[in-house]
Amino acid sequence: MTTKGATLRQFRRDAAKAIADEGLQGAFERATKKFRDGRTELLAELPGAEELRDRLKAIRSATLAHLGDYLLEFERNAAAAGAHVHWAEGAADATRIITDIARAHGVTMAVKSKSMASEEIRLNEALAAAGVEPVETDLGEWIIQLAGE
């Protein structure tokens, strides 16, 4: 048993215990409510908040209308900086590309951040099937991952 593996197992046991702790669940609920209420109060104090929201929505719509152009520009800039961009036709193609890269480099654990794209393509499941343990960096997502949900 490696120290890293034992530590990870202990953390998972501790996390499962914390998930079942009703007092801790209540604290999370209170903290979440406080965050939402604070956000609402701050937005009320922001001059022109509705106009700003409308402007940002317009920028988003314009960006999405020209998304292909922006993606190609991103690829050019990324390549110029030394990165390699992979294009995928869909979920199966994307997970194949990612797991192929992981296998090629002998990856056994992948630390990843939450993204809707990785959720939509079921990246965690694909990594696990390829023998790569996915570990979430987002605390809430990691708790959900540990709970198997």
ZALUM-839423 format. One record per residue (C-alpha): x, y, z; residue in three letters; residue number from 1; chain. Coordinates in Angstrom, 3 decimals. Example, Ala and Ser with C-alpha at 12.3 -4.5 7.8 and 13.67 -1.06 7.14 Angstrom:
2
+----------+----------+----------+-----+-----+----+
|       px |       py |       pz |  aa |   i | ch |
+----------+----------+----------+-----+-----+----+
|   12.300 |   -4.500 |    7.800 | ALA |   1 |  A |
|   13.670 |   -1.060 |    7.140 | SER |   2 |  A |
+----------+----------+----------+-----+-----+----+
END
This chain:
149
+----------+----------+----------+-----+-----+----+
|       px |       py |       pz |  aa |   i | ch |
+----------+----------+----------+-----+-----+----+
|    0.000 |    0.000 |    0.000 | MET |   1 |  A |
|    1.464 |    3.340 |   -1.037 | THR |   2 |  A |
|    1.312 |    6.330 |    1.275 | THR |   3 |  A |
|   -0.486 |    8.319 |   -1.414 | LYS |   4 |  A |
|   -3.108 |    5.590 |   -1.839 | GLY |   5 |  A |
|   -3.621 |    5.211 |    1.920 | ALA |   6 |  A |
|   -3.979 |    8.973 |    2.316 | THR |   7 |  A |
|   -6.495 |    9.151 |   -0.519 | LEU |   8 |  A |
|   -8.527 |    6.269 |    0.961 | ARG |   9 |  A |
|   -8.529 |    7.915 |    4.390 | GLN |  10 |  A |
|   -9.591 |   11.217 |    2.882 | PHE |  11 |  A |
|  -12.442 |    9.474 |    1.081 | ARG |  12 |  A |
|  -13.591 |    7.838 |    4.323 | ARG |  13 |  A |
|  -13.448 |   11.208 |    6.078 | ASP |  14 |  A |
|  -15.300 |   12.856 |    3.192 | ALA |  15 |  A |
|  -18.044 |   10.214 |    3.245 | ALA |  16 |  A |
|  -18.438 |   10.789 |    6.980 | LYS |  17 |  A |
|  -18.645 |   14.554 |    6.427 | ALA |  18 |  A |
|  -21.266 |   14.091 |    3.709 | ILE |  19 |  A |
|  -23.452 |   12.192 |    6.180 | ALA |  20 |  A |
|  -23.015 |   14.889 |    8.879 | ASP |  21 |  A |
|  -26.352 |   16.739 |    9.181 | GLU |  22 |  A |
|  -24.728 |   19.645 |   11.036 | GLY |  23 |  A |
|  -22.238 |   20.108 |    8.227 | LEU |  24 |  A |
|  -25.011 |   19.870 |    5.634 | GLN |  25 |  A |
|  -26.876 |   22.620 |    7.510 | GLY |  26 |  A |
|  -23.740 |   24.773 |    7.538 | ALA |  27 |  A |
|  -23.387 |   24.359 |    3.772 | PHE |  28 |  A |
|  -27.033 |   25.321 |    3.283 | GLU |  29 |  A |
|  -26.607 |   28.450 |    5.431 | ARG |  30 |  A |
|  -23.408 |   29.410 |    3.621 | ALA |  31 |  A |
|  -25.081 |   28.947 |    0.231 | THR |  32 |  A |
|  -28.061 |   31.073 |    1.300 | LYS |  33 |  A |
|  -25.726 |   33.769 |    2.615 | LYS |  34 |  A |
|  -23.844 |   33.766 |   -0.706 | PHE |  35 |  A |
|  -27.073 |   34.069 |   -2.747 | ARG |  36 |  A |
|  -28.471 |   36.811 |   -0.506 | ASP |  37 |  A |
|  -25.179 |   38.729 |   -0.621 | GLY |  38 |  A |
|  -25.076 |   38.487 |   -4.404 | ARG |  39 |  A |
|  -28.637 |   39.816 |   -4.665 | THR |  40 |  A |
|  -27.791 |   42.729 |   -2.335 | GLU |  41 |  A |
|  -24.621 |   43.633 |   -4.231 | LEU |  42 |  A |
|  -26.381 |   43.518 |   -7.595 | LEU |  43 |  A |
|  -29.029 |   45.874 |   -6.188 | ALA |  44 |  A |
|  -26.239 |   48.332 |   -5.291 | GLU |  45 |  A |
|  -24.531 |   48.132 |   -8.689 | LEU |  46 |  A |
|  -25.523 |   51.121 |  -10.843 | PRO |  47 |  A |
|  -26.961 |   49.964 |  -14.151 | GLY |  48 |  A |
|  -26.870 |   46.258 |  -13.247 | ALA |  49 |  A |
|  -29.729 |   45.404 |  -15.620 | GLU |  50 |  A |
|  -28.140 |   47.359 |  -18.484 | GLU |  51 |  A |
|  -24.811 |   45.656 |  -17.816 | LEU |  52 |  A |
|  -26.510 |   42.259 |  -17.819 | ARG |  53 |  A |
|  -28.197 |   43.107 |  -21.150 | ASP |  54 |  A |
|  -24.881 |   44.269 |  -22.650 | ARG |  55 |  A |
|  -23.137 |   41.068 |  -21.549 | LEU |  56 |  A |
|  -25.950 |   38.973 |  -23.035 | LYS |  57 |  A |
|  -25.536 |   40.838 |  -26.345 | ALA |  58 |  A |
|  -21.771 |   40.194 |  -26.312 | ILE |  59 |  A |
|  -22.424 |   36.514 |  -25.626 | ARG |  60 |  A |
|  -24.926 |   36.286 |  -28.492 | SER |  61 |  A |
|  -22.558 |   38.011 |  -30.912 | ALA |  62 |  A |
|  -19.724 |   35.720 |  -29.864 | THR |  63 |  A |
|  -21.845 |   32.610 |  -30.353 | LEU |  64 |  A |
|  -22.949 |   33.868 |  -33.768 | ALA |  65 |  A |
|  -19.280 |   33.906 |  -34.839 | HIS |  66 |  A |
|  -18.032 |   31.038 |  -32.679 | LEU |  67 |  A |
|  -16.372 |   29.185 |  -35.557 | GLY |  68 |  A |
|  -14.218 |   32.206 |  -36.342 | ASP |  69 |  A |
|  -13.227 |   32.595 |  -32.697 | TYR |  70 |  A |
|  -12.357 |   28.915 |  -32.380 | LEU |  71 |  A |
|  -10.082 |   29.088 |  -35.412 | LEU |  72 |  A |
|   -8.458 |   32.224 |  -34.005 | GLU |  73 |  A |
|   -7.955 |   30.418 |  -30.693 | PHE |  74 |  A |
|   -6.342 |   27.476 |  -32.484 | GLU |  75 |  A |
|   -3.949 |   29.795 |  -34.342 | ARG |  76 |  A |
|   -2.975 |   31.623 |  -31.152 | ASN |  77 |  A |
|   -2.626 |   28.402 |  -29.144 | ALA |  78 |  A |
|   -0.445 |   26.836 |  -31.829 | ALA |  79 |  A |
|    1.691 |   29.969 |  -31.950 | ALA |  80 |  A |
|    2.202 |   29.595 |  -28.196 | ALA |  81 |  A |
|    3.277 |   25.957 |  -28.613 | GLY |  82 |  A |
|    0.017 |   24.194 |  -27.788 | ALA |  83 |  A |
|   -1.693 |   21.513 |  -29.846 | HIS |  84 |  A |
|   -5.453 |   21.786 |  -30.333 | VAL |  85 |  A |
|   -7.481 |   18.623 |  -30.880 | HIS |  86 |  A |
|  -10.819 |   18.776 |  -32.711 | TRP |  87 |  A |
|  -13.572 |   16.272 |  -31.922 | ALA |  88 |  A |
|  -16.761 |   15.482 |  -33.828 | GLU |  89 |  A |
|  -18.670 |   14.489 |  -30.701 | GLY |  90 |  A |
|  -18.522 |   12.983 |  -27.228 | ALA |  91 |  A |
|  -17.095 |    9.608 |  -28.268 | ALA |  92 |  A |
|  -14.409 |   11.272 |  -30.363 | ASP |  93 |  A |
|  -13.502 |   13.701 |  -27.565 | ALA |  94 |  A |
|  -13.211 |   11.022 |  -24.886 | THR |  95 |  A |
|  -11.181 |    8.822 |  -27.262 | ARG |  96 |  A |
|   -8.727 |   11.656 |  -27.904 | ILE |  97 |  A |
|   -8.371 |   12.394 |  -24.190 | ILE |  98 |  A |
|   -7.968 |    8.768 |  -23.131 | THR |  99 |  A |
|   -5.506 |    8.120 |  -25.976 | ASP | 100 |  A |
|   -3.367 |   11.023 |  -24.729 | ILE | 101 |  A |
|   -3.576 |    9.703 |  -21.166 | ALA | 102 |  A |
|   -2.575 |    6.179 |  -22.238 | ARG | 103 |  A |
|    0.296 |    7.488 |  -24.359 | ALA | 104 |  A |
|    1.726 |    9.207 |  -21.296 | HIS | 105 |  A |
|    1.027 |    6.438 |  -18.760 | GLY | 106 |  A |
|   -1.441 |    8.570 |  -16.805 | VAL | 107 |  A |
|   -3.143 |    6.810 |  -13.887 | THR | 108 |  A |
|   -4.742 |    9.844 |  -12.189 | MET | 109 |  A |
|   -6.153 |   12.990 |  -13.765 | ALA | 110 |  A |
|   -6.889 |   16.070 |  -11.714 | VAL | 111 |  A |
|   -9.573 |   18.018 |  -13.519 | LYS | 112 |  A |
|  -11.758 |   21.031 |  -13.031 | SER | 113 |  A |
|  -15.478 |   21.024 |  -13.410 | LYS | 114 |  A |
|  -16.837 |   21.923 |  -16.802 | SER | 115 |  A |
|  -20.166 |   21.300 |  -18.425 | MET | 116 |  A |
|  -18.352 |   19.924 |  -21.459 | ALA | 117 |  A |
|  -16.655 |   17.207 |  -19.401 | SER | 118 |  A |
|  -19.994 |   16.381 |  -17.761 | GLU | 119 |  A |
|  -21.802 |   16.231 |  -21.113 | GLU | 120 |  A |
|  -19.263 |   13.868 |  -22.672 | ILE | 121 |  A |
|  -19.091 |   11.800 |  -19.459 | ARG | 122 |  A |
|  -15.337 |   12.279 |  -19.243 | LEU | 123 |  A |
|  -15.005 |   10.868 |  -15.719 | ASN | 124 |  A |
|  -16.564 |    7.582 |  -16.822 | GLU | 125 |  A |
|  -14.373 |    7.413 |  -19.922 | ALA | 126 |  A |
|  -11.238 |    8.072 |  -17.902 | LEU | 127 |  A |
|  -12.177 |    5.441 |  -15.326 | ALA | 128 |  A |
|  -12.851 |    2.904 |  -18.097 | ALA | 129 |  A |
|   -9.373 |    3.674 |  -19.464 | ALA | 130 |  A |
|   -7.811 |    3.009 |  -16.050 | GLY | 131 |  A |
|   -7.366 |    6.685 |  -15.185 | VAL | 132 |  A |
|   -8.748 |    7.883 |  -11.859 | GLU | 133 |  A |
|  -10.406 |   11.288 |  -12.296 | PRO | 134 |  A |
|  -10.157 |   13.635 |   -9.291 | VAL | 135 |  A |
|  -12.223 |   16.826 |   -9.238 | GLU | 136 |  A |
|  -10.639 |   20.098 |   -8.096 | THR | 137 |  A |
|  -14.018 |   21.714 |   -7.389 | ASP | 138 |  A |
|  -14.908 |   20.818 |   -3.779 | LEU | 139 |  A |
|  -18.621 |   20.474 |   -4.453 | GLY | 140 |  A |
|  -18.036 |   18.315 |   -7.513 | GLU | 141 |  A |
|  -15.537 |   16.172 |   -5.642 | TRP | 142 |  A |
|  -18.036 |   15.571 |   -2.843 | ILE | 143 |  A |
|  -20.611 |   14.540 |   -5.454 | ILE | 144 |  A |
|  -17.991 |   12.309 |   -7.110 | GLN | 145 |  A |
|  -17.094 |   10.683 |   -3.770 | LEU | 146 |  A |
|  -20.782 |   10.099 |   -3.056 | ALA | 147 |  A |
|  -21.071 |    8.335 |   -6.428 | GLY | 148 |  A |
|  -23.751 |   10.718 |   -7.693 | GLU | 149 |  A |
+----------+----------+----------+-----+-----+----+
END
